[in-house]
């Protein structure tokens, strides 16, 4: 198989190096071409990417490359090297990069829905989810602080973010949002709302545990003032290492409209408005689903590999 490896060498604190990944691909007899996503002009490598684009990096790197593969029919594979890896978790990329590479040959192609957001910026795509409120404001504050301890494990880093989110939640005010989903008015005062394509968001918060990425629908998750204590308990359980289902109902939808009045929005890990960007409000924003816009090559399970060998 001809593979274009798009690698973020900074992901995972640089533990997975170019030579290690290319050596693992060589062992499986794949013909791979390497491209660092940190190099200027990395997009040129996607003009003739071969049979598969394999992205080695975190959620941000995956979505950066995935945007360029929409409607191309070229499959995308993932080697999760980031911290949260929300997209990779939902898609089943949950073992080591070396093991994932070994399973590529027997992987299966699946369609993947993509989110389309239309607003003052024009049109943009997203893959994990979009939302506002507690999580979006936390992400903006975290980007300003940028005090990530480089020695922390992924689990500790996730726990640190959940702990800080819990602290913020105590005094975080619910905000009025005018929202319509599939023609139904669900306007309310929300602490947060999320339109989710995958099961987890932010620091691996499983707000939509039944979400699937090929049903042409997204999951609408919301937390009202009356739900504050439930979300606090949910965070407490997560920090204690206990399994806890998200305590609030989730609603499926295909089209969401909001009247934006100045609050921060997030689309995957990107914030809007951007730093220093001034946008007049109010403004109407629409979120819809673009079904099967992307092709994912999901890794084979051990059972699939064994069945293939026995034929």
N, C-alpha and C positions, 0 to 999 in steps of 0.2 A: 504494500500500500504506500502511495506517495503522500507524505505528510508535511505540512508546514507547521513548525513548532513556534508559536508566538509566546515568548517568555518574558515575564517581568522579573529581572534578576534581583530586585529589591524585596520581593515578596517572601514571606517566611523568614525574614531577617537574613536572606541570602543563603540559606542552608542548602537549597537545591540549585546546584551550579549547572551551567551550560553543558560542561563536559560529562557530568553525571547523567543528565537527562538524555543527551544524544547517545551516550554509551548504552543506556537502557533500551532505546529505540533500535540501535544497531543489533542488539542481541536477538531481537524479534524479527530481523530481516526486513524491517521497514526502511524505505528510503526517505530520510527526513532532511528538510532544509530548515535552518535555524534563523530566527529573527527576534531581536530584543525589542520589546515594546517601548523601551526607554530611548531608542534611537530615533532621530528625526527621519521622517519618510518611511516609517515602518509599514504604512498602508500599501506600499508598492508590492510587498510580499503577498498580498491578498489578491492581486490581479490574476495570478495563475497559481492557486494554492494547492493543486493536486486533488487527491481524493478526500482529504480531511484536514481541517484546521484544528490543531490541538493547542489549547490555551493553558499555559502554566502560570498561575497567579491567583490573586484573590478575586472577590466579586467585582471590584471596580475594573480590573483588567479584562475579565470575562465579558462584561457588558460593553466595554469599549470596542472589543473585537466583534462581538455578536451583532452590534448595530450595522456593521459593514457586510454581514452575511444574510441579512433579511431578504427574502424572496430570491436568493441566488441558487438554492438547492444544494449548496455545499455544506456538508455536515460539520458540526462543531463538537469537539470533545474537550473535556476539562481535566486538568491536573490541579486540584485545589491546594494552593500554597498560602492562602490568606488566613485571616483569623476567624471570621464568622462563617464564610463559605456557604451562605444561605442558598444560593442557586445550586451549588454542587450537591449539597445535602439533599435537596428535594429531588434532584435528578439521579441520585444513587451513586455519585462519585465519592464514596466514603472510605475507601481504603488508600494505601500509600500510592504515590505516583508510580513507583516501580511496578506494583501489582496491577494498577490500572493500565499501564502500557502493555503488560503481558496479556491483558484481556481484550485489547483493541480488536484483534483479528476476528473474534467471534461476537463482537458487539452488535447491537441491533439499532436500526435507525427509527427514530420516533419524531413526530411533529411536535412543535412547541409554539404556544400562543404568545403573542407580543402585545404589550400595552401601547396605546397611542394617546398622547396627551396633546390637546390643541388649546392654545391660549395666546397671550400677547407676544410670546416668543415665536409663534408659528406652530410647527409640528415637531414633536420629539417622541422617540421610542423609549420604553423601559421594559425590563424583564422580570424584576423581582416584585416591585410594588411602588405605589405612590401614596402620599399621605401628608398629614399636617398635625400640629399640636405637640404633645409632649416629646415624641421621638424626634420630629423634625427640628424642634428648638434645641433639643439636647445635642443633636449632631452638629448644629451650627456652633454651639458653645464648645463642644469637644474639638472642633476644627481650630477654634481660636486658641484653646489651651495647648493642644498637641503635646501632652505630657505622657505619652505611651511608654511604659517601662520596657526597654528593649529585651530584657532578660526574662520577662514574664511568659509563662506557657499560654497556649491558646485558651485553655479552660480558665486560668486565673484572669486573663485579660477580659474574657466574657463576663466573669463574675464581677470584676471591677466596674464594668460599664453598667451592669444590672444594679449594683449597689448605688452608683451615682444617679441612675434613673429613679430609683426608689426614693432617694433623698429629695430629688427635684419634684417628684410626684406629690409630696406632702403639702406643698404650698402652691402647686401649679394651678392657675385658674382655668376653669372651663371657659371656652370661647364659643361665641355664637357662630354657627355655620348654616348657611342656606344650601341644602344639598337635595338633589333629585336623583334617584336611581331607578332606571327603567320606567320613568314616568310617575314614580311614587315619591311624594314629598317626605323626606326623613330629616328635615331641618331640626336642629336642637343645639343645646350648649354641650360641646364635646371637649373632653380632656385630650383625646386623640381620636383620629379616624385613619384607617388604612384601606387602600384598595390593593389586594394582594393576589399575585399570580402564583407565588410559591408559598410553602408552609411557614417559613420563618422570616423574620425581618430584624434589622438592627443587630444587637448582640445575641443572635440565635434565639429570638423570642418566638415561640411557636404559637402565634395568634390564629393561624388558619391551618390546623393539623390535617384537615381533609382536602386541602387545595390540590388540584391537579393542573398540569400545564398544557393539557390538550383537550379541554372540554368547552372551549370558546366562551368561558365565563371566568370572572374574577370573584374574589371573596371580599365583601365589605365588612370590616371590623370596626367597632366604635366603642368608646368608653365615655359614659356620661358622668356628671357629678355624682349621681346616685350609685355609680359603680366604682368609685374611688377605692373603697375599702377592699373590694374584690380584687382589684388590680394589685393593691399593696400585698394582700395575702398571696397572690400568685407570684409576685417577686420574692417574697419571703421563702416560699417553698423552693423556688429556683435556687436561691442562695444557700438553702439548707441541703441542697442536693437531692430533693424529693421530686418524684414525678407528679406533675400537676397539670391537668387539662385546663386550657383557657376557659375561664368561667362564664363567658358571655356568648350569646348566640351570634352566628355568622350568617350573612345573607349573600346569596349569589346574585350577580348582575352582569349585564353586558354593556350598559351605558350609564355613566355617572356625570352629572353636571353640578358644578358648584359656582356660587357667586363669591369670587375672591375679593377680600377687603383688606389686604395688606399683610396677612400672616405668612410665615415661612412655609413653603411646600418642599417636599423631597420627591425626587424621581430616582429610584434606586439610591445610590449614594451621592447624587448631585442635588444641591439646594437651589431653590429659586424663590425670590430674586437673588441673583448673584451678588457678591460683595460690591458695594457701591452702585448697584443698579437701581435706578429709579423707575417705577412703573405706576401709572395712574390707576387708582381704584375707585369704584368697584370694576371688576372685569369678570366675564364668564369664562369658565374653563371646562372643557369636556374631556372625559377619559373613556375610551372605548377599547374593545378587544379586536386585535387583528389575528384571526385564527390561523394556526399552522403556518406562520410566517417564517419559522426557523426550523431547521432539521438538526436534531441532536443524535450523536452516536453514543448510546448508553453502553457502559461496560457490561460484558458478559458476567453472569454469576458463576460461581464454582460449579454448580449443577449443570449449567449450559456448557461449560468447558468440558466437563466429563462426558456429556452426551455427544459432543462433537468428536471427541477422541474415540468413542466406542463405535462410531459409524464405519 
